Amino acid sequence: MNKVHKINTIYCWLFTLLLLSSKLFGAPQTLRFFTSFDTPDIKLAQAILEEAFKQNHYHTIFILEAYRRSISRANSEGDGEVLRVANLKQIDPEITGNLVPIPEPILEVPVFIVNHNPISNFTHYNDLKPYRNGVLKGIRVLEKNVPNIHTISTYPSLFKLLNKKRIDNLITSDYFIEEITYNPDFQTEFYIHTLLKIDVFTYLNMKHVKLVAPIAATLKTMKKDGTYKRVESIIRSQYYSIQ
């Protein structure tokens, strides 16, 4: 027993020394961010966040979860949520009480309209009221704002409905327009119009509220000094053959 006790004591001391040495040498803290998407848009946001937090001496890891579980874990045990709309706390108040947005947008995401019409006079969601509008299920900001909506589970199904003119407009929100044009179901006779643009934000858990201002400042600097565009170019080249 004495020998076992000595070994355990040695392990405890070694672990303590490791912790002390990491603090002594300033090892960066690792922050866990949650998201419910696995798209090029999200990969771009993650790459930007990784760089911004790296410049502030933090490591980041990203964990994929279902929509509400992602937000709930960011709100409770995690350190943040990668990308959500500005009014997230109004949409899901019961699971966002501990989340605070970084005020500098992580992305400005266009809302695209895909249809058969070469001319578009749409400037607001209300302009879509007379039409049958298809939206991919799960894009909450579109589900909430697009009138006369038909929510469909997959993009191929949406494109087929549009091709058969069973819907008038396909409404989607993607940072990269290539997400539409590279889709195998996209037809050359379709036209793409920009309805509006949405600022989306990273949310931090309140335990990191002191990081809100410095990370916001870093994001602003990255947009000015070309870092943001460089990261965007890298992500685009990873997913699309044409830059």
Secondary structure, DSSP 8 states (H G I E B T S, - for coil): -HHHHHHHHHHHHHHHHHHHHHHHTT--EEEEEEES--SHHHHHHHHHHHHHHHHTTEEEEEEE--HHHHHHHHHTTSSEEEEEETTHHHHSGGG-TTEEE-SS-SEEEEEEEEES-S-----SGGGGTTS-EEEETT-HHHHHH-SSEEEES-HHHHHHHHHTTSSSEEEEE-SSTHHHHTSTT--TT-EEEEEEEEEEEEEEEGGGGGGHHHHHHHHHHHHHHSHHHHHHHHHHHHH-S--
